[in-house]
Amino acid sequence: MDFFASDPLNTWSMIGNRVLFMIPVILVQLGGMVLALVFMRARVGPALCVLIGLGVSLFISLVATIAHEFTMRPVYLGEKYFEDVHPIIIAIGILQSLVHAGALGLLIVGALAWRRRTTQ
């Protein structure tokens, strides 16, 4: 039995398989959120930007994975053709990219916006 093989007829098996490969990213996001909470007292603004950015990134990754698999389920079952769900898959991808871009923007603001300027 192949450990990484998923049953395409079992949606939760497919979701679990995709989330399994996301574990390194999820751990980094959770670690960053913990660090943001630790540094919250010292620098509220940057820590809050990092916390929100990482939280939104984690949330949209998981939601998009679940939405993708539930959208593809009828294709796996032979009830629909891929062409029927293709616009929905594209919409999920576009939404995920836009939300990730916003989350990365918050991370950049948290990392750079409150830095002290050095004078020369």
PyMOL commands that set and color helices and strands:
alter all, ss='L'
color gray80, all
select helices_A, chain A and resi 11-20+23-38+44-76+82-112
alter helices_A, ss='H'
color red, helices_A
deselect
rebuild
show_as cartoon
